[in-house]
Amino acid sequence: MRLQDKVAIVTGAANGLGLEAAITFVREGAKVALVDFDSSGAERANELKNQGADVEFFQVNVADRESVDSMVQQVMDRFGKIDILINNAGITRDGMLTKLSSEDFQRVLDVNITGVFNCTQAVVPHMLANGKGKIVNTSSVSGVYGNVGQTNYAASKAAVVGMTKTWAKELGRKGINVNAVVPGFIETNMVATVPEKVIEQIKAMIPLHRLGKPSDIANAYLFLSSDESDYVNGTSLHVDGGIMM
């Protein structure tokens, strides 16, 4: 029970990597606030409650600061503290540079950058009051190496790495560890839309010759949220099967 009695906020928790993280954290003893704009997260939370988990769902637009502030206060009222923040929420609106609309460009930045900023700034005062906290941000290999058709997404995920390093320097001396996880190609709904032929080409490029599983990312979140990572700060942990070596 590596997170026994810890309180975690997981954004983007209605499905995919966020839901897997929430399930993993519950299994490790945490109390979890599942946060997502997708209202289906309420069903996932109820399923976990029926299994005995201490969880609550909050429908939130992370790009809206008032919505985030309200959620954080409700989490404090419900659980009494915040030990962990997993900034997992993110979206894509892909398009080649010459065809990418300004609306799609800005929407991705609003969620993937401003959303991470909003959630982090809102929880930090409560972590400072505890004298300890773990913040894990989700980047992407696209943000480190670029990817065709993902100007907005790559820019947003590169920004996440920069914010992670900055906050690690600002908050480390105050007992708050800030790190990032950098996923590669993971078996999620986002990747499910990619043609099988392309998937096979991707697998051939990965030294492990497989796509990652959501549990691979959830386990990285778990390590960086646990006491085992108390001396890890400002790092970007690549969980990509070695594709970008």
N, C-alpha and C positions, 0 to 999 in steps of 0.2 A: 504493500500500500504506500507507494512512493509520494502520493499527494494527500495523505490522510488529513482530513479536516481543512484542506486548502480551499479557497474560493477562487474560481477561475471564470473569466469572461472569455467566450470564444465567439468571434464574429464570423459571419458566413457559415453558420452552424446548422442550417436547415438540411444540407446535403453535402455530398462530396467530402473533401478533406476536413472541413469544419465539423461535420457530423461525426466522422471517424475519430477526430480529436476529442470531441465531447464524450463519446462512448469510452474511449481509452482512459480519459481522465476520471470518469465515474468509476471505472473498474479499479483505478488506483486510489480511490478514496476521496476524490474531490467533490465539492459541491459546485455545480456548473450553471452559469447563466448562458443559455443558448441565444445568440443574437443574430437576427437576419431580417432582411426586408421581405423575404418570402414567408408568407403566413403559414406555409406547410410545416414550418419549424415547430409549431404548436403541437402537431400530431407526433413529431419525433420526441418532443419533451414529454408528452403524455405516455408514450410507450416506455420511456426510461423511468418515469415515475411509477408506472405499473410494475416495474421490475425492482422497485425499492430505492431508486436513485433520488437524491435531493437536488432537483434541477428546476429551472424556471425558464420559460421562453419569453423573449422580449422582441417585438417587431420594431425594428429600427432602421432608419436610413442613415448610415454612418456619415454620409456627406452633409447631413443636417445637424448642426451643432446643438440646437435645442433638443432634438430627438435624442442625441447621444447623452447630453447632460441629464435629461430626464431618466434615461435608462440607468445611468451610473448611480443616481440617487436611489432609484428603486432597488437596485442590487444591494446597495448599502442597507436600505431599510429591511430587505428580505434576508440577507445573509450576515450583515454586520461588519464585513470587511471585504477587501479585494487583494488577493495575493498574486494573481496571475492574469495577464492580458495576452490573448492570442489574436493578433491582428491578421486574421485569415481572409476576411472578406475582400473580394476582388472581382472585376468584370473584364471582359474583352469586347471590343468593337473593331474588329480587324478591317484593314483596307490598305491598299497600296498608297504611297505618299500622294500620288497625283489624283487619287480618287477619294481620299479620306476626308470626310466632312468635318468642319470645325466643331459641330455639335457632338459627333462621336469622339473626336479627340478630347474635348473638354469633359465629357461625361466620364471617360475612363480615368482622367486625372482627378476628377472630383471624388470618385469612390476610392481609387487605389492610393492616392496621395493624401488628399484632404481628409478622407475617412480615417486613415491611420493616424494622422495628426490629431484629429478630433478625439478619437478614443483614448489615445495616449495622454494627451494633455488633461483630459477629464479624470483619468484614474490616478495619475501621478500624485496629486495631493493626498489621496488616501493611502497610497503606498508609503509616502514620506512619513505619514503619521504612524505607520507600523514599523518604520525603520528598515523595511525590506520589501522586495518585490521582484517579479520576473516578467519581463515584456519580451514577447517573441513576435517579430514581424515576418511576413511572408513575401519574399522576393520571387525571382524566377531566373532560370538560365537565360531567358530572353533579355532580362535587364542587365546581365553581365556581358553577353556576347552579341546581343541584337538578334532580330529575326525578321525575315521578309514579311511585309504586310502588317507589322506590329509597331509602328512608330509610337503610337500612344501607349500601348501596353509596356513596351520595352523601356520607354522614358519613365513611366510610373514605377516600374520595378527597380530601375537604377536609382531612382530617388529614394526608394525604401532603404536601400543599402546605405546611402548617404545619411539619411535620418538616423538609422540604427547606430552608425559609428558616432554621430554627433551626440545622440542621447546617452550612449554608453559613457562618453567622456563627461557629460554633464551630471549624470545621475549615479555613476558607479560609486563615487565616494560617499554617496548617501544611502548605499545599501541596495540599490536597484540595478539589476543586471538587464541589459538590453542586447538582444541578439537577433539574427535573422536566419531563417531557413530558406534555402534556394532550391526549390524542386526542379527536377527535369521533367521528362514526359511520364505522367502518372495516369493510371487507368481511372479517369473521371468522365463525367458527361461531356466535358469540353473536348476531350481527346476522342470520345466515341464518334464524333462527327467527321473525323479524319478518315479518308478512304483506306481500306485494308492494305492496298498495295503500298501506300505511303507509310503505314504503320510498320510493315515488314522492313521497309528501307531504314526506318528509324531504329528498329531493333538491331539491325545489322551494324549500326554505328555505335551501339552501346556495348561496352566491354562485357557487361553481364548478360547481354542478349535477351533482355526482357524489359517491358515497361515497369515503372514503379507501381506499387500498390498504395492505396490511401493509408494503410497501416504503416508503411515506411515513413511517411511524413508525420503521421500522428506520433510515432515513436521518437522522432527527432524533436517534435514539440514537447513531448513528455520529458526527455532528458534535459532540455533547456529550461524547463519549468520546475524541475526537481532540485533538491538540495545537492544533488550530485554534480550540478553545473555551477556551483557557487563561485568558482574561479574562472568561469568562462564569461567574457564580456566584450561586446563589440565585434563578435565574429559573425561570419556568414557561412553557415554550415550547408555545403552542397550535398543534396540527396538526389543524385542524378544518374546513378549507375556507372559513373565515370565518363559520360559522353563528352564532357568538356575538358578533359585532361589535356 
